[in-house]
Amino acid sequence: MQQIINFLLRNKNFLLFIFLLLVAIGFTIQSHSYHRSKVISSTNFVSGGLYKWQHSIGKYFNLISVNERLLIENEYLRNQLTIATADTSSSKIIDTSTFATPYSYFRANVIRNDYQKRDNYILIDKGANDSIKIDMGVITDKGIVGIIEDTSANYARVISILNSNSRINAGLKNSDQYGSLLWDGKDPNMVQLATIPKQAIIKKGDTIITHGRSTIFPKGIGIGVISNYTMNQNNSYYLIEVKLFNDMTDIGYVYAIENHNAEEIKTLQTLDE
């Protein structure tokens, strides 16, 4: 306390000057509307900047919950879209609450994503307890990612399309020509589409999609675009380089697809074997 008193006594003239200056400024502001408006404007500028900064910080930390809500909404919308397009040939009004749709979508977060190896896998945070099953297709909002290979109670392993063992039916968007999608182990942004017959009319920039020739992926899910193509040694099939829609090095969340008719289709397929 004594130190405070000594400080005030030593600097009494300076402190008195500051006090009188503040009083004078206060009287000036109160008696002149121009000065008062300038002070208010400056105060609003400073406080506005602080509030904007505070809002930006809060918005950043709120992104996690916002993203989670968007994933839930996208999951719901994908399922509703499946219902709406399940019978495009019918003119009847469909009761979507009871209609048996061929596909359901389940959202999941990626907790591990390999893309630098020859055979890459992805780990997601949903498993058997969340209705995730082996042989479900896995996609993002941009395109395909892979196929569920194994599950535990709470997790699942996805065989990535960046895997030498991956084989997915795919083809040209503008025709019924299709082949086998594979990866040569080189560029994580490029995959190869093999066995497209030479009769197919193709050009750079054409879109490649899933062709629905299996029980895993619905027809029409995007994969990428043609960046280059060559003929095989026998001059009978194209080997097409496909630039992926997905950035496979940056996969944050996915949707697993269940085909409700898969077992029935597989049963019929075994009858031909």
C-alpha positions as CSV (number, residue, x, y, z in Angstrom):
1,M,0.0,0.0,0.0
2,Q,2.8,2.4,0.9
3,Q,4.4,1.8,-2.5
4,I,1.1,2.7,-4.2
5,I,1.0,6.0,-2.2
6,N,4.6,6.8,-3.0
7,F,3.9,6.2,-6.7
8,L,0.9,8.5,-6.7
9,L,2.9,11.2,-4.8
10,R,5.8,11.0,-7.2
11,N,3.6,11.2,-10.3
12,K,0.8,13.5,-9.0
13,N,1.4,16.2,-11.6
14,F,1.4,13.7,-14.5
15,L,-1.7,11.9,-13.2
16,L,-3.5,15.3,-12.7
17,F,-2.7,16.2,-16.3
18,I,-4.1,12.9,-17.6
19,F,-7.2,13.3,-15.5
20,L,-7.8,16.9,-16.8
21,L,-7.1,15.8,-20.4
22,L,-9.7,13.0,-20.1
23,V,-12.3,15.5,-18.6
24,A,-11.6,17.9,-21.4
25,I,-12.0,15.3,-24.1
26,G,-15.2,14.2,-22.4
27,F,-16.7,17.7,-22.4
28,T,-15.6,18.1,-26.1
29,I,-17.4,14.9,-27.1
30,Q,-20.5,15.8,-25.2
31,S,-20.8,19.3,-26.6
32,H,-19.9,18.6,-30.2
33,S,-22.0,16.2,-32.2
34,Y,-19.2,15.7,-34.9
35,H,-16.7,14.5,-32.3
36,R,-19.3,12.4,-30.6
37,S,-20.2,10.6,-33.9
38,K,-16.5,9.9,-34.6
39,V,-16.0,8.4,-31.2
40,I,-19.1,6.2,-31.6
41,S,-18.0,5.1,-35.1
42,S,-14.5,4.2,-33.8
43,T,-16.1,2.3,-30.9
44,N,-18.4,0.4,-33.2
45,F,-15.4,-0.5,-35.4
46,V,-13.4,-1.9,-32.5
47,S,-16.3,-3.7,-30.9
48,G,-17.4,-5.0,-34.3
49,G,-14.0,-6.4,-35.0
50,L,-13.9,-8.1,-31.6
51,Y,-17.4,-9.6,-32.1
52,K,-16.4,-10.8,-35.6
53,W,-13.3,-12.4,-34.2
54,Q,-15.3,-14.0,-31.4
55,H,-17.8,-15.3,-33.9
56,S,-15.1,-16.7,-36.2
57,I,-13.6,-18.6,-33.3
58,G,-16.9,-20.0,-32.2
59,K,-17.8,-20.9,-35.8
60,Y,-14.5,-22.8,-36.2
61,F,-15.1,-24.9,-33.1
62,N,-18.7,-25.5,-34.1
63,L,-17.7,-27.0,-37.5
64,I,-17.5,-30.5,-36.0
65,S,-21.1,-30.5,-34.9
66,V,-22.2,-28.8,-38.1
67,N,-20.4,-31.4,-40.2
68,E,-22.0,-34.2,-38.2
69,R,-25.5,-32.7,-38.8
70,L,-24.8,-32.5,-42.5
71,L,-23.7,-36.1,-42.6
72,I,-26.9,-37.2,-41.0
73,E,-28.9,-35.1,-43.4
74,N,-27.0,-36.5,-46.4
75,E,-27.6,-40.0,-45.2
76,Y,-31.3,-39.3,-45.0
77,L,-31.5,-37.6,-48.4
78,R,-29.6,-40.4,-50.1
79,N,-32.1,-43.0,-48.7
80,Q,-35.0,-40.8,-49.7
81,L,-33.6,-40.4,-53.2
82,T,-33.3,-44.1,-53.5
83,I,-37.0,-44.4,-52.6
84,A,-38.0,-41.7,-55.1
85,T,-36.1,-43.3,-58.0
86,A,-36.7,-46.9,-57.3
87,D,-39.6,-47.2,-59.8
88,T,-39.1,-44.5,-62.4
89,S,-41.3,-46.4,-64.9
90,S,-44.4,-46.2,-62.7
91,S,-46.8,-43.3,-62.8
92,K,-48.4,-44.4,-59.5
93,I,-47.9,-42.4,-56.3
94,I,-45.6,-44.4,-54.0
95,D,-46.1,-44.5,-50.3
96,T,-42.4,-43.9,-49.3
97,S,-43.1,-45.0,-45.7
98,T,-43.7,-48.6,-46.7
99,F,-41.9,-49.0,-50.1
100,A,-39.1,-51.6,-50.0
101,T,-36.1,-49.8,-51.4
102,P,-33.2,-51.8,-53.0
103,Y,-30.5,-49.7,-51.3
104,S,-29.8,-48.1,-47.9
105,Y,-26.9,-45.8,-47.0
106,F,-24.9,-45.7,-43.7
107,R,-22.6,-42.9,-42.9
108,A,-19.2,-43.4,-41.3
109,N,-16.0,-41.5,-40.5
110,V,-12.6,-42.6,-41.8
111,I,-10.1,-43.2,-39.0
112,R,-7.3,-44.5,-41.2
113,N,-6.6,-44.2,-44.9
114,D,-3.7,-45.9,-46.6
115,Y,-2.8,-44.8,-50.2
116,Q,1.0,-45.1,-50.5
117,K,1.2,-48.9,-50.6
118,R,0.6,-51.4,-53.4
119,D,-2.4,-52.8,-51.5
120,N,-4.2,-50.1,-49.5
121,Y,-7.0,-50.3,-47.0
122,I,-9.3,-47.9,-45.2
123,L,-10.6,-48.2,-41.6
124,I,-14.0,-46.7,-40.7
125,D,-15.6,-46.2,-37.3
126,K,-18.8,-48.3,-38.0
127,G,-19.1,-52.0,-37.8
128,A,-21.5,-54.9,-37.4
129,N,-23.3,-53.1,-34.5
130,D,-24.2,-50.4,-37.0
131,S,-25.5,-52.8,-39.7
132,I,-22.2,-52.7,-41.7
133,K,-21.6,-55.9,-43.6
134,I,-19.0,-57.5,-45.8
135,D,-19.3,-56.7,-49.5
136,M,-21.0,-53.4,-49.0
137,G,-19.9,-50.7,-51.4
138,V,-18.3,-47.6,-49.9
139,I,-18.6,-44.1,-51.5
140,T,-18.3,-40.4,-50.8
141,D,-20.4,-37.6,-52.2
142,K,-17.9,-37.5,-55.1
143,G,-17.5,-41.1,-56.1
144,I,-16.6,-44.7,-55.1
145,V,-14.0,-45.5,-52.5
146,G,-13.9,-49.3,-52.1
147,I,-15.7,-52.4,-50.7
148,I,-16.1,-53.6,-47.1
149,E,-13.8,-56.6,-46.7
150,D,-14.1,-57.3,-43.0
151,T,-16.0,-56.1,-39.9
152,S,-15.8,-56.1,-36.1
153,A,-18.5,-55.0,-33.7
154,N,-17.6,-51.3,-34.1
155,Y,-15.2,-51.0,-37.0
156,A,-14.9,-52.1,-40.6
157,R,-12.0,-52.5,-43.0
158,V,-12.5,-51.3,-46.6
159,I,-10.4,-52.6,-49.5
160,S,-9.6,-49.4,-51.3
161,I,-9.9,-49.0,-55.0
162,L,-6.1,-48.3,-54.6
163,N,-5.5,-52.0,-54.1
164,S,-4.0,-54.5,-56.6
165,N,-6.8,-57.0,-55.7
166,S,-9.6,-54.6,-56.3
167,R,-11.9,-55.4,-59.2
168,I,-15.0,-53.3,-59.7
169,N,-17.5,-53.3,-62.7
170,A,-17.4,-49.9,-64.3
171,G,-18.1,-48.4,-67.7
172,L,-18.9,-45.4,-69.9
173,K,-21.7,-43.1,-68.8
174,N,-22.9,-42.6,-72.4
175,S,-23.1,-46.3,-73.4
176,D,-23.6,-49.8,-72.0
177,Q,-20.0,-50.8,-72.6
178,Y,-18.3,-51.8,-69.3
179,G,-15.2,-53.5,-68.0
180,S,-13.1,-54.0,-64.9
181,L,-11.7,-51.2,-62.8
182,L,-8.3,-51.9,-61.3
183,W,-5.2,-50.0,-60.0
184,D,-1.6,-50.3,-61.2
185,G,-0.1,-49.2,-57.9
186,K,1.4,-45.9,-59.2
187,D,-0.7,-42.8,-58.9
188,P,-3.3,-42.5,-56.2
189,N,-5.3,-40.2,-58.3
190,M,-5.5,-42.5,-61.3
191,V,-7.1,-46.0,-61.8
192,Q,-7.4,-48.1,-65.0
193,L,-10.4,-49.4,-66.7
194,A,-9.7,-52.6,-68.7
195,T,-11.5,-54.8,-71.2
196,I,-13.6,-52.1,-72.9
197,P,-14.1,-53.5,-76.4
198,K,-12.6,-51.6,-79.3
199,Q,-16.1,-51.0,-80.7
200,A,-16.8,-48.5,-77.9
201,I,-16.7,-44.9,-78.9
202,I,-14.6,-43.1,-76.3
203,K,-12.8,-39.8,-75.9
204,K,-10.8,-37.9,-73.3
205,G,-13.1,-36.3,-70.7
206,D,-15.8,-39.0,-70.9
207,T,-17.3,-39.9,-67.5
208,I,-16.8,-43.3,-66.0
209,I,-19.4,-44.7,-63.6
210,T,-20.4,-47.9,-61.9
211,H,-22.5,-50.0,-64.2
212,G,-24.7,-51.9,-61.7
213,R,-23.5,-55.3,-63.0
214,S,-22.9,-56.6,-59.4
215,T,-24.7,-56.6,-56.1
216,I,-22.3,-54.0,-54.6
217,F,-22.8,-50.7,-56.2
218,P,-25.9,-49.1,-57.8
219,K,-25.6,-48.1,-61.4
220,G,-24.5,-44.5,-62.0
221,I,-22.2,-43.7,-59.2
222,G,-19.3,-41.5,-60.4
223,I,-15.8,-42.7,-60.6
224,G,-13.8,-40.3,-62.7
225,V,-13.1,-39.1,-66.3
226,I,-10.9,-40.5,-69.1
227,S,-7.5,-38.9,-69.2
228,N,-5.9,-41.2,-71.7
229,Y,-6.4,-44.6,-73.4
230,T,-4.5,-47.1,-75.5
231,M,-5.3,-50.5,-77.2
232,N,-4.0,-53.8,-75.8
233,Q,-1.5,-55.9,-77.6
234,N,-4.2,-57.9,-79.5
235,N,-5.8,-54.6,-80.6
236,S,-9.2,-55.8,-79.3
237,Y,-9.7,-53.9,-76.0
238,Y,-9.0,-50.5,-74.6
239,L,-6.9,-49.8,-71.5
240,I,-8.3,-46.6,-70.2
241,E,-6.6,-44.2,-67.7
242,V,-9.3,-42.7,-65.3
243,K,-8.7,-39.6,-63.2
244,L,-10.7,-40.1,-60.1
245,F,-13.3,-37.7,-58.8
246,N,-12.2,-38.4,-55.3
247,D,-9.0,-37.3,-53.8
248,M,-8.1,-40.6,-52.3
249,T,-5.4,-39.0,-50.1
250,D,-8.1,-36.9,-48.3
251,I,-11.1,-39.0,-47.4
252,G,-12.8,-37.8,-44.3
253,Y,-16.2,-39.5,-44.3
254,V,-18.0,-42.2,-46.4
255,Y,-21.3,-43.9,-47.0
256,A,-21.6,-47.7,-47.0
257,I,-24.3,-49.0,-49.3
258,E,-26.4,-52.0,-48.5
259,N,-28.2,-53.9,-51.4
260,H,-31.3,-55.5,-49.9
261,N,-31.6,-57.8,-52.8
262,A,-28.0,-59.0,-52.8
263,E,-28.6,-62.4,-51.3
264,E,-31.4,-63.2,-53.6
265,I,-29.3,-62.2,-56.6
266,K,-26.4,-64.3,-55.4
267,T,-28.6,-67.3,-54.9
268,L,-29.9,-67.1,-58.5
269,Q,-26.3,-66.6,-59.8
270,T,-25.1,-69.8,-58.1
271,L,-27.8,-71.8,-60.0
272,D,-25.9,-71.1,-63.3
273,E,-22.6,-72.4,-61.9
